[in-house]
Amino acid sequence: MPRRRVDHRSFERASSAYRRADWNRSASTHGARYPLRQPTRKRVVRRLVRSLPIVAILLFAWKIGATFLQSREQRMWFACEKVFEERQVDRIEAIEEFRASYPESAHATDAAYYYAALGHDAKGCAIVDEAWQVTLARGTPERKLEAAMSLGECATKAGDVGAAVEYYGQALELNLPTPQTVEAVYRAGTLSEQQGDVTNAIAYYRAVWDLPATRKQRIDVARGLTRIQLGALSANPPRHVVRRNETLWSIANQAGVPVRELLRANLNLADPNVVPVGAALNIPIRDISLVVSIPDRMLYLLHENAVVCPFPVVVGADDTPTPQGDLSVVSKEFARARLIGMADSVIGGPAELGVGWFGLSRVGYGIHGGSTEEELLEGSTHGAVQLVDSAIESLGDFVTPGTPVAIVAEAPEIEWKALPVDLR
């Protein structure tokens, strides 16, 4: 069968005519052999741009319709949230209006918290106290903690310190190891101390020690414990009333303390060789020991192997570590002139020894003052144990040559001295 001849010129003319044709017509106009041209990227973008105003109008209409469909309760609650988020104290009445209009609403408790957080007055406390009862019945532990903080802040602003301590103390019962719990318990201890409730203050401060507190919080708690316990002890130290035929040396032997320490504890004596009968002498406390915890960066003052209070310290760096082991105090110096002369003999010296120095049985190492607040947070030494000057002065009333010092590389288990603390 002969092959069919193809007229190339006719084919080219048909192709050219197709390209010049009106593309809006159907494919049948030009024949099925040549399909319609596909839309280009520019055409797609152009069509999308043209449709944007229509989409915007539809979205706006949907939002307007949704707003009208919302209930009055929802609109008022959204307004309350805006007032709280933007801290608009001058519009706090919107929150109060919502609670008055919808007391059974699911947001009524949150509205009470918002009011208390912004208002901090007696009325806010009363509102939140009502919400607290609801929270105790059906609230989550996190919500209860938030409520306790709100109530505590509200009671503090209103001047009801006793109620604030009670509310902050509720955080301990929730067993939530969070920074907010630590802050609540610390506030309870601080307010208890301000009230003069020493027992509760010590209990709250000690509770912080079992929580994941920050370094700054532990420093504050340690100072609170020191302020309460050692302050009361210094104001009322153990005493001995001098009887007939007693001398300073016989009293020192009876108490089991060096005569030098007995003299230092009684600087008001006019003549150490003549002790008047009936005089009350301060007796240095026995059974004192120290534990330095390197990971905690704390020095613990112990009496009869129970912790009385901690002191924040600065310890050696990684390349100049503090020596570990069972050591003891071999010297004690508070004279400024002697301290200046000793500075060069300290490991890593010359060093600023502050107001006092306890030399350890490891030559060149000791416990001394001169630390700053910044060093307590992140500082390091050349191997010595460093405290602030006020702490070294407080320890000076209890530490004597021969006092045991244990420096440990692991955090010790804390066994607190039984309350009330009495070292006599």
C-alpha positions in Angstrom: 0.0 0.0 0.0 1.5 3.3 -1.0 2.4 5.7 1.8 0.3 8.8 2.2 2.1 12.0 1.2 2.2 14.8 3.9 1.8 18.3 2.7 4.2 20.1 5.0 3.1 23.5 3.9 -0.5 22.8 4.7 0.6 21.6 8.2 2.5 24.8 8.9 -0.4 26.9 7.7 -2.8 25.1 10.0 -0.4 25.5 13.0 0.0 29.2 12.4 -3.7 29.6 12.2 -4.2 27.7 15.4 -1.7 30.0 17.2 -3.5 33.0 16.0 -6.9 31.7 17.0 -9.1 33.0 19.9 -8.1 30.9 22.9 -11.4 31.5 24.6 -13.2 29.3 22.1 -13.6 25.6 22.5 -11.1 23.0 21.3 -13.4 21.8 18.6 -13.1 25.0 16.7 -9.4 24.3 15.9 -9.5 20.5 15.9 -8.8 18.0 18.5 -5.2 17.6 17.4 -4.2 20.9 19.0 -5.2 21.1 22.8 -5.8 24.4 24.5 -2.8 26.2 26.0 -2.3 25.6 29.8 -2.4 28.7 32.1 1.0 30.1 32.9 2.3 31.0 36.4 1.6 34.7 35.8 -2.0 34.0 35.0 -2.4 31.9 38.2 -0.9 34.7 40.3 -3.1 37.3 38.6 -6.2 35.3 39.3 -5.2 34.8 43.0 -4.6 38.5 43.4 -7.9 39.3 41.9 -9.6 36.9 44.3 -8.0 38.4 47.5 -10.5 41.2 48.0 -13.3 38.7 47.8 -11.6 36.4 50.4 -11.0 39.4 52.7 -14.7 40.5 52.5 -15.8 36.9 53.3 -13.5 36.7 56.3 -14.6 40.1 57.6 -18.2 39.1 57.2 -17.5 35.8 59.1 -15.9 37.7 62.0 -18.8 40.1 62.2 -21.2 37.3 62.2 -19.3 35.4 64.8 -19.2 38.4 67.1 -23.0 38.9 66.9 -23.5 35.2 67.5 -21.3 35.3 70.7 -23.2 35.4 74.0 -22.9 38.4 76.3 -21.1 36.3 78.8 -18.3 35.5 76.3 -17.9 39.1 75.2 -17.6 40.2 78.9 -15.1 37.4 79.6 -12.9 38.4 76.7 -13.0 41.9 78.0 -11.9 40.7 81.4 -9.0 38.7 79.9 -7.9 41.8 78.1 -8.0 43.9 81.2 -5.9 41.4 83.1 -3.3 40.8 80.3 -2.8 44.5 79.8 -2.9 45.2 83.5 -5.5 47.9 83.1 -6.1 48.6 86.7 -8.4 51.5 85.9 -10.8 49.1 84.2 -10.9 46.6 87.0 -14.6 47.2 87.5 -15.2 45.1 84.3 -14.0 42.0 86.1 -16.2 42.7 89.1 -19.2 43.3 86.8 -18.6 39.9 85.1 -18.5 38.1 88.4 -21.6 39.9 89.6 -23.5 39.1 86.4 -22.4 35.5 86.1 -21.5 34.1 89.5 -22.1 30.5 88.3 -19.9 30.9 85.2 -17.0 28.5 84.6 -14.8 31.6 84.5 -16.0 33.0 87.8 -13.0 31.6 89.7 -10.5 33.0 87.1 -12.2 36.4 87.3 -11.7 36.4 91.1 -8.0 35.7 90.6 -7.7 38.4 88.1 -9.4 40.9 90.4 -7.1 39.9 93.3 -4.0 40.2 91.2 -4.9 43.7 90.0 -6.6 45.0 93.1 -4.7 43.6 96.1 -7.3 45.0 98.5 -9.6 43.6 101.2 -12.4 43.3 98.8 -10.3 41.3 96.4 -9.2 39.0 99.3 -12.9 38.3 100.1 -13.7 37.5 96.5 -10.7 35.2 96.1 -11.3 33.5 99.4 -14.7 32.4 98.1 -13.1 31.2 94.9 -10.5 29.4 97.1 -13.2 27.2 98.5 -14.3 26.2 95.0 -10.7 25.5 94.0 -10.1 23.2 97.0 -13.1 21.2 95.9 -12.4 20.8 92.2 -9.2 22.6 91.3 -6.0 21.1 90.0 -2.8 21.3 92.1 -1.4 24.0 89.8 -4.6 26.0 90.1 -4.5 25.6 93.9 -0.9 26.9 94.0 -1.9 29.9 91.8 -4.8 30.6 94.2 -2.5 30.4 97.2 -0.1 32.9 95.7 -3.0 35.2 94.8 -4.5 35.0 98.3 -1.1 35.5 99.9 -0.3 38.6 97.9 -3.8 40.0 98.5 -3.7 39.4 102.2 -0.2 41.0 102.4 -1.4 44.1 100.6 -4.4 44.3 102.9 -2.2 44.1 106.0 -3.4 40.7 107.2 0.0 39.0 107.7 -1.4 36.0 109.6 -3.7 35.2 106.7 -0.9 35.6 104.2 1.2 33.1 106.1 -1.6 30.6 106.1 -2.3 31.0 102.4 1.4 30.8 101.4 1.9 27.8 103.6 -0.8 25.9 101.7 1.8 25.5 98.9 3.7 22.9 101.0 0.7 20.6 101.0 0.4 20.5 97.2 3.8 18.7 96.7 4.6 20.6 93.5 8.4 20.9 93.1 8.2 24.2 91.2 9.9 27.6 91.7 6.5 29.1 92.5 6.2 26.7 95.4 9.7 27.7 96.7 8.7 31.3 96.5 5.5 30.8 98.4 7.1 28.8 101.2 9.9 31.4 101.5 7.4 34.2 101.7 5.6 32.3 104.5 8.9 32.0 106.4 9.7 35.7 105.9 6.3 36.9 107.1 6.4 34.5 110.1 9.8 35.9 111.1 8.4 39.5 110.8 5.6 38.4 113.1 8.0 37.0 115.6 6.8 33.4 115.1 10.2 31.9 115.2 9.2 28.3 115.2 7.1 28.6 112.1 9.7 30.7 110.4 12.4 28.1 111.0 10.0 25.3 109.8 9.2 27.1 106.6 12.9 28.0 105.9 13.9 24.4 106.5 11.2 23.2 104.1 12.7 25.3 101.3 15.9 23.2 101.7 14.0 20.1 100.4 12.6 21.9 97.4 14.4 22.7 94.1 15.4 26.2 95.1 17.8 28.4 93.2 21.2 29.4 94.6 19.9 32.9 95.4 16.9 31.4 97.3 19.1 29.1 99.3 21.4 32.0 100.3 18.4 34.0 101.5 17.0 31.0 103.4 20.4 30.3 105.0 20.7 33.9 106.2 17.1 33.7 107.6 18.0 30.6 109.6 21.3 32.2 110.8 19.5 35.5 111.7 16.9 33.7 113.8 18.9 30.9 115.5 22.3 32.4 116.0 20.9 35.8 116.7 18.8 34.5 119.5 21.6 32.4 120.8 24.1 35.3 120.8 21.5 37.4 122.7 21.0 34.7 125.3 24.2 32.5 125.4 24.9 29.7 127.9 25.9 31.2 131.2 27.6 30.1 134.4 27.1 31.9 137.7 30.4 32.2 139.6 30.4 30.6 143.0 32.8 31.0 146.0 36.4 29.9 145.4 35.9 29.5 141.6 38.4 31.0 139.2 38.4 31.5 135.5 40.6 28.5 135.0 38.5 26.2 137.1 35.3 27.3 135.3 37.0 26.7 131.9 38.1 23.2 133.0 34.6 22.5 134.2 33.0 23.7 130.9 35.7 21.9 128.8 36.7 25.0 126.9 40.1 26.8 126.6 40.6 29.7 129.0 41.4 31.9 126.0 37.9 31.2 124.5 36.3 31.8 127.9 38.0 35.2 128.1 37.0 36.1 124.5 33.4 35.3 125.4 33.6 37.6 128.5 35.3 40.7 127.3 33.5 42.8 129.9 35.7 41.3 132.7 37.8 44.1 134.2 40.4 41.7 135.7 40.5 38.1 134.6 42.4 37.1 137.7 39.6 38.3 140.0 36.1 37.0 139.1 33.4 38.4 141.4 31.1 35.9 143.1 27.6 35.9 141.5 28.9 37.2 138.1 27.3 35.5 135.1 29.9 34.3 132.6 29.2 33.4 129.0 30.3 29.8 128.3 31.4 28.9 124.8 29.3 26.1 123.4 30.7 22.6 123.1 30.1 19.7 120.7 30.3 22.1 117.7 31.5 20.8 114.3 31.5 22.1 110.7 30.7 20.3 107.5 31.6 22.0 104.2 29.6 20.6 101.2 31.4 21.4 98.0 28.5 20.6 95.6 26.1 22.7 97.7 28.7 25.4 98.4 27.4 25.5 101.9 29.0 25.3 105.4 26.8 23.7 108.0 27.2 24.5 111.6 26.4 21.3 113.6 25.7 20.8 117.3 25.8 17.2 118.5 25.8 16.1 114.8 22.6 17.9 114.0 22.5 21.0 111.7 21.8 24.3 113.3 22.1 26.5 110.3 23.9 26.7 106.9 26.2 29.4 105.7 26.8 30.0 101.9 30.4 29.8 101.0 32.8 30.1 98.0 35.0 27.0 97.4 38.0 26.2 95.2 37.9 26.1 91.4 38.3 22.9 89.4 42.0 23.5 88.9 42.5 24.6 92.5 40.1 22.4 94.5 39.4 22.7 98.2 41.0 19.7 100.0 38.5 17.0 101.1 38.6 14.9 104.2 38.3 15.1 108.0 40.2 18.1 109.1 40.1 20.4 112.2 40.6 24.0 113.1 44.1 24.6 114.4 44.2 28.4 114.7 41.8 31.3 114.9 42.6 34.9 114.2 40.6 38.0 114.2 43.3 40.7 114.7 43.5 42.9 111.6 47.3 43.3 111.9 47.9 39.5 112.1 45.5 38.9 109.2 47.5 41.2 106.9 50.7 39.4 107.8 49.1 36.0 107.1 47.8 36.9 103.6 51.0 35.8 101.9 51.1 32.4 103.6 47.7 31.3 102.3 47.4 28.9 99.3 47.1 31.0 96.2 48.0 34.1 98.2 48.3 36.9 98.8 44.6 36.8 99.6 42.0 39.1 101.2 41.1 37.3 104.4 38.4 39.7 105.5 37.8 40.0 109.2 38.7 36.5 110.4 40.6 33.3 109.7 40.2 29.7 110.9 43.4 27.8 110.0 42.8 24.1 109.1 45.0 21.1 109.8 46.0 21.2 106.1 48.8 23.7 105.9 47.9 26.8 103.9 44.2 26.2 103.8 41.5 27.7 106.0 38.1 29.3 106.3 38.1 33.1 106.1 35.9 36.1 105.3 36.1 38.7 102.6 33.6 37.3 100.1 31.2 39.4 98.1 27.6 38.7 97.1 28.6 38.1 93.5 31.3 35.6 94.6 28.7 33.7 96.6 26.6 33.2 93.5 29.3 32.2 91.0 32.8 32.8 92.4 35.6 30.4 93.3 38.8 30.5 95.4 42.3 29.0 95.2 41.3 26.3 97.6 40.2 28.0 100.7 36.6 28.2 102.0 35.4 31.8 101.9 32.4 33.5 103.6 31.1 37.0 103.9 32.5 38.9 106.9 29.3 38.8 108.9 29.2 35.0 108.6 32.8 34.6 109.8 32.0 36.8 112.8 29.0 34.7 113.7 31.0 31.5 113.5 33.7 33.1 115.7 31.4 32.7 118.7 31.3 28.9 118.2 34.4 27.7 116.5 37.5 27.2 118.5 40.9 25.4 117.9 40.1 21.7 117.8 36.7 22.1 116.2 36.2 19.2 113.7 35.8 20.2 110.0 34.6 17.7 107.4 34.9 18.7 103.7 32.8 16.4 101.6 32.4 16.0 97.8 28.7 14.9 98.0 25.8 16.7 99.4 25.1 15.5 102.9 21.8 14.3 104.3 20.5 17.1 106.4 19.4 16.2 109.9 18.1 19.5 111.5 18.5 20.3 115.1 15.2 19.7 116.9 12.9 22.7 117.5 13.2 24.8 119.5 17.0 25.2 118.9 18.8 25.5 122.2 22.5 24.8 122.3 22.9 25.3 126.1 
